[in-house]
Amino acid sequence: MENECSECGANLAINQTECAYCGAAQPNADERLLVELMNVKRKAEMAYRRGNKLVLESLLADDYELLEVECEGIEGRVDRKTTVENAGFVDPAFLSYSISDEELLERTPETAKMAFIQTVHRSTDNEHDPYTTRSKTHFVRHEGRWKIAYEHLVMLDKNGQPYKSDAV
């Protein structure tokens, strides 16, 4: 809740930055929203990997779409139905993933957009392993809950630039 201390739960004024009761510094509204959105994103990733279609469906907007740009001119689009159907597919080379450099780009009461870097670690010697993507993820608020509406992923090279294939 926005008017409670994140440490002790004491009531706070809307603009209060430190709790008078326990002294804990309070994150601002953008920081709290970013944490909330990242929790939705991580839950969706976990549900997808574990094949928990019920949880995944609850976290994706009805018109969800994923656009993945692997290199110049090569894209893949995936809709909500396909994403849910593919939940549980496990890449045998997958080891782990990490998310960094989270940034809130836009916010309204009903929408939010964030960006982050995602690195996937795999056990093969492919030139993309580990591979890194820059993600822009759009969220919509539906019945009081944030849902992922759109994801745009761009593969990055070792220098953090959009990946370019010599074959293209």
Stockholm file with secondary structure:
# STOCKHOLM 1.0

chainA/1-168         MENECSECGANLAINQTECAYCGAAQPNADERLLVELMNVKRKAEMAYRRGNKLVLESLLADDYELLEVECEGIEGRVDRKTTVENAGFVDPAFLSYSISDEELLERTPETAKMAFIQTVHRSTDNEHDPYTTRSKTHFVRHEGRWKIAYEHLVMLDKNGQPYKSDAV
#=GR chainA/1-168 SS CTTBCTTTCCBCCTTCCBCTTTCCBCCCHHHHHHHHHHHHHHHHHHHHHHTCHHHHHHHEEEEEEEEEEEETTEEEEEEHHHHHHTTTCCCTTEEEEEEEEEEEEEECSSEEEEEEEEEEEESSCCTTSSEEEEEEEEEEEETTEEEEEEEEEEEECTTSSBCCCTTC
#=GC SS_cons         CTTBCTTTCCBCCTTCCBCTTTCCBCCCHHHHHHHHHHHHHHHHHHHHHHTCHHHHHHHEEEEEEEEEEEETTEEEEEEHHHHHHTTTCCCTTEEEEEEEEEEEEEECSSEEEEEEEEEEEESSCCTTSSEEEEEEEEEEEETTEEEEEEEEEEEECTTSSBCCCTTC
//
